[in-house]
Amino acid sequence: MATKGPKAALITDTTFRDAHQSLLATRMKTEHMIPIAEKHDEIGFYSMEMWGGATFDTCMRFCGDDPWERLRVIRRHLKKTKTQMLLRGQNIVGYRNYADDVLIEFIKKAVFNGMDIFRCFDALNDYRNLEVAIKTVIDEGAHAQGTICYAISPVHTVEYYVKLAKELESMGVHSIAIKDMAGIIAPYITYNIVKGMRDAGITVPIQIHCHYTSGMGAMAYMKGIEAGANIIDCAISPMSVQTSQPSIEVMCAAFEGTEYDPGLDLKPMIELADYWKNIRPLYAAFDLAQKYPDAGILVSQVPGGMMSNFLSQLQQANALHRLPEVLEEMPRVQEDFGWPPLVTPSSQIVGSQAVLNVLMGRYKMCTNEVKQYMRGYYGRPPAPINEEARKMIIGDEQPITCRPADMLEPELPKAKEMIAPVMEKEEDIISCAIYPQVAPKFLEERMSKKLNVDVELAKKSSEFYPV
């Protein structure tokens, strides 16, 4: 293992979260992470991203896992490496804004159960939606990472990203992440953004998060590190590239012998790779990620998930032949909506409306989410909204101008009442508040399983100690 210099690239391992979210529809079960967790812990990663994003939902909905138990168990196996999660700002780990009481308790319980680093992002880069999250993380003694969602549009310039970085630093964040959700950031653009931040006096560590969708991820990382970034997100090789992150092993080899050498030993990573080579095929039914770089995204800028939704919606309407029209309409809708970055939930809002515009006529039919977006309930987009489009969607209604969560009443009391019969711990209330349709069913099944186990134990006990 090489000695790390002051410019050494630090690596966050995404294998336990974003890698399988990107490649395997977030279906990875806790039981397949535990046997190899301590081996990952020994490598020397800066952090391991292993919670948050879509994993909270899918743990309960599809995997039969308690997300809080996953955090606790993995934390016990990570003695040396910091844990990291993706927090969707006021959306927490859901798909709408939640009241402050839910967000605050979520963060407190996450820290209590072992979370170290919170990557906080807002789909619109509206940092009013991160104020409470960042403050609470800092108050709880954890690491608050503020995030800039990358997009390509007339308003998303280097100057715009530098302005956002200054805003985040003024909020007291411990580090800044540049989040390229679609995998479309080019190497020299990455260099210019990072250098622009450093030239503007940004001193906190900068982390870069890319997906390999277009094939440019590793090159973007190299140029970003050269410009002054400190940390890159990577996954172990069998869980890397495609729509996931660049490979850990490849990036280590690429920087080896330079001042950016991560100083990690490749030999023990072979054991990790062998393990994941055997685990990934177990999820073959969900392993539908594109097997080669998607050059089309460089033209359309439509992430793979959005494209899948387009095809599904058009197929249901027997209108697959109209896909080219949808791809032409999509940037027009994005412009009307103030150029929001295409990340959850804004990607779904923009994409669905583009399909409806093609099938039904421009803004003749709109989803409730689109109406709420125009009312200001998702936040303030990077550029002004087209007022003509807004009027077509919500008429003469006036949008709110305050922080959206200021309009919400506390939600925990209702959630506690809803799950009282099956509640075992305070974390269950938070799960129910975020996923009121999913959590109660999961908690009922959990209690039923425990009751069945207790009955079996009682039967066995009576066999040994007959009355």
VOGU-3710 file (C-alpha; in Angstrom, 3 decimals, decimal comma):
1> matkgpkaal> 0,000/0,000/0,000  1,438/3,342/-1,094  1,735/6,314/1,245  -1,047/8,824/0,637  0,102/12,312/-0,288  -1,816/15,560/0,344  -3,415/15,378/-3,131  -4,294/11,679/-2,953  -7,696/10,843/-4,374  -9,981/9,495/-1,672
11> itdttfrdah> -12,578/6,895/-2,655  -16,139/6,382/-1,497  -17,322/2,821/-2,127  -20,908/2,843/-3,497  -21,256/-0,955/-3,830  -23,720/-1,232/-0,937  -26,078/1,508/-2,195  -25,935/3,314/-5,517  -24,214/0,515/-7,423  -27,043/-1,952/-6,904
21> qsllatrmkt> -29,658/0,821/-7,096  -28,327/1,632/-10,565  -27,770/-1,923/-11,810  -30,189/-4,177/-9,934  -33,263/-2,020/-9,257  -32,160/-1,553/-5,602  -33,028/-5,172/-4,798  -29,838/-6,135/-2,907  -30,678/-7,797/0,408  -28,831/-7,154/3,647
31> ehmipiaekh> -27,924/-10,841/3,919  -25,704/-10,519/0,843  -23,870/-7,460/2,183  -22,971/-8,719/5,647  -20,578/-11,586/4,722  -18,249/-9,227/2,825  -18,734/-5,982/4,818  -15,655/-6,404/7,009  -13,476/-7,097/3,960  -14,649/-3,794/2,441
41> deigfysmem> -13,940/-2,127/5,778  -10,293/-3,234/5,647  -9,514/-1,617/2,267  -9,170/1,968/3,486  -12,028/3,742/1,740  -12,895/7,304/2,718  -16,471/6,148/3,294  -18,979/3,476/2,310  -22,289/4,645/0,918  -24,727/2,020/2,188
51> wggatfdtcm> -28,068/3,679/2,985  -30,611/6,208/1,753  -31,834/6,980/-1,733  -34,272/4,314/-2,903  -32,952/1,639/-0,506  -35,224/2,703/2,361  -38,351/2,064/0,295  -37,209/-1,147/-1,412  -35,963/-2,673/1,862  -39,540/-2,760/3,132
61> rfcgddpwer> -41,448/-3,047/-0,153  -39,454/-5,797/-1,889  -36,639/-7,197/0,277  -38,406/-7,868/3,568  -35,600/-6,014/5,357  -35,949/-3,392/8,059  -33,948/-0,395/6,741  -33,039/0,699/10,263  -31,781/-2,777/11,083  -29,698/-2,738/7,890
71> lrvirrhlkk> -28,003/0,455/9,068  -27,354/-0,954/12,544  -26,000/-4,296/11,340  -23,687/-2,862/8,680  -22,451/-0,221/11,147  -21,405/-3,010/13,516  -19,276/-4,547/10,758  -17,595/-1,268/9,754  -15,021/-0,583/12,446  -12,726/1,688/10,398
81> tktqmllrgq> -14,811/3,197/7,582  -17,357/6,011/7,787  -20,930/5,236/6,759  -22,576/7,486/4,194  -26,145/7,981/2,970  -28,064/9,902/0,311  -30,646/12,267/1,844  -33,125/13,906/-0,524  -33,310/17,078/1,539  -36,881/17,813/2,616
91> nivgyrnyad> -37,940/14,702/0,633  -35,820/12,647/3,109  -35,867/9,211/1,412  -39,277/9,651/-0,203  -40,787/11,463/-3,165  -42,455/14,545/-1,657  -41,679/17,209/0,899  -42,201/16,072/4,488  -42,776/18,203/7,568  -39,767/19,324/9,579
101> dvliefikka> -40,627/17,068/12,528  -40,218/13,976/10,326  -36,951/15,188/8,783  -35,403/16,157/12,124  -36,293/12,878/13,832  -35,116/10,885/10,822  -31,671/12,493/10,991  -31,441/12,114/14,768  -32,314/8,411/14,585  -29,972/7,866/11,632
111> vfngmdifrc> -27,056/9,331/13,588  -28,046/7,343/16,683  -28,041/4,136/14,653  -24,637/4,770/13,124  -24,735/7,208/10,184  -21,666/9,427/9,751  -21,996/11,343/6,455  -25,224/12,771/5,016  -25,119/13,734/1,337  -27,994/16,231/1,216
121> fdalndyrnl> -29,422/17,229/-2,152  -32,432/19,024/-3,578  -33,644/18,230/-7,080  -33,968/21,931/-7,963  -30,792/23,067/-6,165  -33,149/25,163/-4,014  -31,184/25,250/-0,794  -34,129/26,459/1,250  -35,070/22,767/1,051  -31,736/21,835/2,658
131> evaiktvide> -31,660/24,374/5,496  -33,223/22,160/8,170  -31,422/19,025/6,991  -27,959/20,602/7,057  -28,531/22,349/10,386  -29,824/19,157/12,024  -26,945/17,032/10,720  -24,447/19,563/12,076  -26,282/19,842/15,403  -26,157/16,041/15,750
141> gahaqgticy> -22,385/16,036/15,280  -22,420/14,289/11,894  -20,876/15,313/8,552  -23,124/17,497/6,367  -22,295/17,281/2,679  -24,097/19,808/0,495  -24,831/18,719/-3,059  -24,967/20,440/-6,437  -27,092/18,561/-8,991  -25,455/18,789/-12,413
151> aispvhtvey> -27,468/19,586/-15,528  -26,878/20,990/-18,994  -28,914/24,049/-19,967  -28,424/27,723/-20,833  -28,528/28,606/-17,109  -26,240/25,835/-15,849  -22,913/27,605/-16,348  -19,643/27,346/-14,422  -20,562/30,631/-12,737  -23,907/29,156/-11,646
161> yvklakeles> -22,219/26,140/-10,050  -19,643/28,329/-8,293  -22,473/30,468/-6,902  -24,163/27,337/-5,530  -20,907/26,169/-3,953  -20,510/29,511/-2,170  -24,090/29,284/-0,911  -23,492/25,782/0,457  -20,233/26,761/2,125  -21,976/29,711/3,788
171> mgvhsiaikd> -24,516/27,234/5,221  -21,696/25,499/7,105  -21,407/22,264/5,113  -18,344/20,126/5,764  -17,934/19,183/2,090  -19,552/19,675/-1,318  -20,620/16,998/-3,819  -21,061/17,525/-7,542  -23,766/15,010/-8,456  -23,981/13,921/-12,104
181> magiiapyit> -27,072/11,717/-12,004  -27,383/11,120/-15,732  -23,707/10,420/-16,415  -23,364/13,275/-18,902  -20,696/15,529/-17,385  -17,697/15,882/-19,710  -14,097/15,717/-18,409  -13,104/19,287/-19,214  -16,408/20,688/-17,921  -15,676/18,850/-14,663
191> ynivkgmrda> -12,222/20,440/-14,573  -13,634/23,925/-15,203  -16,311/23,624/-12,509  -13,930/22,341/-9,832  -11,218/24,847/-10,755  -13,821/27,611/-10,748  -14,802/26,658/-7,209  -11,203/26,563/-5,993  -10,375/29,859/-7,719  -13,423/31,403/-6,008
201> gitvpiqihc> -12,034/30,437/-2,611  -14,037/27,294/-1,852  -11,909/25,446/0,718  -14,060/22,512/1,863  -13,419/19,073/0,307  -15,094/18,507/-3,069  -16,492/15,091/-3,974  -17,564/14,015/-7,457  -20,375/11,558/-8,110  -20,755/10,287/-11,682
211> hytsgmgama> -22,565/7,457/-13,412  -20,820/5,658/-16,245  -23,885/5,805/-18,520  -22,225/7,775/-21,320  -18,766/6,250/-20,805  -17,164/9,484/-19,551  -17,245/8,887/-15,787  -13,628/7,819/-15,234  -12,303/10,665/-17,411  -14,440/13,167/-15,521
221> ymkgieagan> -12,995/11,878/-12,250  -9,412/12,260/-13,464  -9,904/15,841/-14,620  -11,848/16,704/-11,468  -9,087/15,414/-9,215  -6,481/17,289/-11,268  -8,497/20,501/-10,769  -8,600/20,138/-6,990  -11,400/17,720/-6,129  -10,637/15,361/-3,244
231> iidcaispms> -13,029/12,400/-3,305  -14,602/10,237/-6,023  -17,468/7,737/-5,886  -16,627/4,272/-7,240  -17,891/0,688/-7,017  -16,110/-2,667/-6,910  -15,532/-3,852/-10,493  -18,368/-6,444/-10,880  -20,812/-3,780/-9,641  -19,325/-0,881/-11,612
241> vqtsqpsiev> -19,695/0,933/-14,959  -22,829/0,591/-17,150  -25,280/2,855/-15,251  -23,267/2,506/-12,016  -20,040/4,300/-11,015  -16,507/3,824/-12,371  -14,528/0,859/-11,015  -12,568/1,245/-7,783  -9,738/-0,941/-9,053  -9,454/0,893/-12,373
251> mcaafegtey> -9,323/4,330/-10,757  -6,688/3,156/-8,263  -4,562/1,799/-11,109  -5,064/4,948/-13,173  -3,739/7,188/-10,389  -0,993/4,799/-9,233  2,458/6,369/-9,070  1,125/9,925/-9,297  0,547/12,533/-6,610  -3,119/11,505/-6,744
261> dpgldlkpmi> -2,422/7,833/-5,904  -5,208/6,671/-3,509  -2,672/4,411/-1,815  -4,997/1,395/-1,725  -3,795/-2,182/-2,209  -5,397/-3,855/-5,231  -4,742/-7,424/-4,048  -7,460/-7,642/-1,359  -9,891/-6,071/-3,829  -9,625/-9,249/-5,917
271> eladywknir> -11,354/-11,123/-3,095  -14,099/-8,491/-3,010  -14,563/-8,737/-6,778  -14,757/-12,544/-6,651  -17,490/-12,320/-4,020  -19,611/-9,858/-6,020  -19,149/-11,870/-9,221  -21,044/-14,649/-7,463  -23,678/-12,417/-5,864  -24,730/-10,341/-8,882
281> plyaafdlaq> -26,155/-13,305/-10,877  -28,580/-13,967/-7,998  -30,356/-10,784/-9,076  -30,428/-11,584/-12,789  -34,161/-10,850/-13,003  -33,412/-7,198/-12,170  -30,074/-6,936/-13,990  -31,421/-5,043/-16,979  -28,943/-2,173/-17,160  -27,573/-1,323/-20,579
291> kypdagilvs> -24,412/-3,347/-21,208  -22,536/-0,654/-23,140  -22,121/3,144/-23,017  -25,239/5,008/-24,104  -23,975/7,589/-26,576  -27,553/8,655/-27,238  -27,741/10,314/-23,834  -25,078/12,788/-24,956  -27,605/14,083/-27,494  -30,944/13,612/-25,703
301> qvpggmmsnf> -29,621/14,182/-22,125  -32,403/11,818/-21,051  -31,273/9,472/-18,232  -31,906/5,770/-18,725  -34,676/5,656/-16,123  -36,548/8,455/-17,889  -36,200/6,713/-21,240  -37,687/3,538/-19,743  -40,655/5,552/-18,472  -41,147/7,168/-21,886
311> lsqlqqanal> -41,229/3,781/-23,585  -43,618/2,348/-20,994  -46,067/5,253/-21,208  -46,009/5,327/-25,000  -46,435/1,551/-25,243  -49,538/1,720/-23,043  -50,944/4,335/-25,418  -49,952/2,336/-28,552  -47,783/5,312/-29,522  -44,203/4,044/-29,501
321> hrlpevleem> -43,707/5,615/-32,921  -44,058/9,049/-31,274  -40,905/8,716/-29,157  -38,956/11,197/-31,377  -41,685/13,790/-30,690  -41,402/13,195/-26,934  -37,622/13,644/-27,067  -38,135/16,950/-28,891  -40,810/18,052/-26,420  -38,852/17,181/-23,299
331> prvqedfgwp> -36,363/20,117/-23,393  -39,245/22,490/-24,195  -41,046/21,345/-21,038  -37,807/21,583/-19,086  -37,390/25,188/-20,260  -41,029/26,016/-19,393  -40,434/24,588/-15,924  -37,299/26,698/-15,282  -34,629/24,178/-16,354  -34,820/21,789/-13,369
341> plvtpssqiv> -32,045/19,149/-13,213  -33,354/15,748/-14,276  -33,190/13,932/-10,949  -35,908/12,455/-8,723  -38,583/13,832/-8,522  -38,202/16,551/-11,177  -37,190/14,025/-13,857  -40,493/12,168/-13,423  -42,475/15,438/-13,394  -40,887/16,784/-16,580
351> gsqavlnvlm> -40,844/13,435/-18,376  -44,484/12,539/-17,734  -45,628/15,967/-18,882  -43,610/15,719/-22,091  -45,425/12,467/-22,935  -48,832/13,952/-22,102  -48,109/17,032/-24,234  -47,357/14,863/-27,252  -50,346/12,578/-26,763  -52,978/15,109/-25,613
361> grykmctnev> -51,729/18,533/-26,695  -49,549/20,999/-24,799  -50,687/21,196/-21,173  -54,207/19,975/-22,044  -53,790/17,326/-19,348  -51,424/17,642/-16,376  -50,553/15,402/-13,464  -51,192/16,558/-9,907  -47,406/16,638/-9,375  -47,054/19,101/-12,272
371> kqymrgyygr> -49,750/21,318/-10,765  -48,017/21,245/-7,379  -44,709/22,053/-9,070  -46,282/25,109/-10,692  -47,784/26,123/-7,333  -44,257/26,193/-5,898  -44,598/23,190/-3,611  -41,387/21,574/-4,846  -39,316/24,714/-4,521  -37,718/27,366/-6,708
381> ppapineear> -36,205/26,141/-10,026  -32,863/27,414/-11,360  -34,544/29,782/-13,853  -37,922/31,575/-13,958  -40,931/29,468/-14,945  -42,709/30,290/-18,207  -45,726/32,185/-16,869  -47,800/31,369/-19,948  -47,270/27,662/-19,296  -48,029/28,142/-15,594
391> kmiigdeqpi> -51,352/29,809/-16,432  -52,290/26,952/-18,759  -51,655/24,514/-15,906  -53,046/26,245/-12,763  -54,942/29,215/-14,148  -54,831/32,350/-12,017  -53,633/30,595/-8,856  -50,710/32,373/-7,231  -47,680/30,178/-6,399  -46,267/30,178/-2,892
401> tcrpadmlep> -43,006/32,042/-2,352  -42,017/30,615/1,035  -40,041/27,455/1,786  -42,487/24,658/0,804  -42,142/22,797/4,127  -43,373/25,916/5,952  -46,833/25,000/4,648  -46,809/21,559/6,281  -48,225/20,554/9,657  -46,315/18,073/11,879
411> elpkakemia> -46,772/14,507/10,618  -45,327/12,244/13,321  -48,384/12,215/15,649  -50,641/10,803/12,927  -48,027/8,227/11,930  -47,659/7,067/15,549  -51,403/6,626/15,846  -51,521/4,684/12,573  -49,023/1,991/13,596  -49,603/1,811/17,367
421> pvmekeedii> -50,598/-1,895/17,326  -47,461/-3,029/15,454  -44,888/-0,460/16,624  -41,764/-1,896/18,262  -39,437/1,100/18,240  -39,549/4,843/17,593  -37,952/4,401/14,175  -41,137/2,620/13,036  -43,055/5,896/13,392  -40,631/7,627/11,017
431> scaiypqvap> -40,877/4,778/8,500  -44,663/5,100/8,557  -44,603/8,883/8,201  -42,462/8,618/5,063  -44,158/5,553/3,547  -47,692/5,307/4,976  -48,754/2,775/2,321  -45,679/0,550/2,626  -44,469/0,644/6,246  -47,643/-0,540/8,070
441> kfleermskk> -47,860/-3,661/5,894  -44,152/-4,374/6,441  -44,481/-3,882/10,213  -47,535/-6,165/10,362  -45,642/-8,896/8,510  -42,637/-8,420/10,795  -44,802/-8,855/13,889  -46,552/-11,877/12,379  -43,206/-13,570/11,703  -42,072/-12,963/15,275
451> lnvdvelakk> -45,321/-14,344/16,660  -44,909/-17,483/14,537  -41,353/-17,898/15,832  -42,559/-17,479/19,423  -45,232/-20,133/18,871  -42,678/-22,575/17,476  -40,331/-21,934/20,400  -43,199/-22,511/22,823  -44,005/-25,816/21,153  -40,404/-26,961/21,374
461> ssefypv> -40,195/-25,848/25,000  -43,299/-27,874/25,928  -41,717/-30,955/24,364  -38,718/-30,642/26,675  -40,663/-29,545/29,730  -44,108/-31,215/29,517  -46,705/-29,868/31,924
//
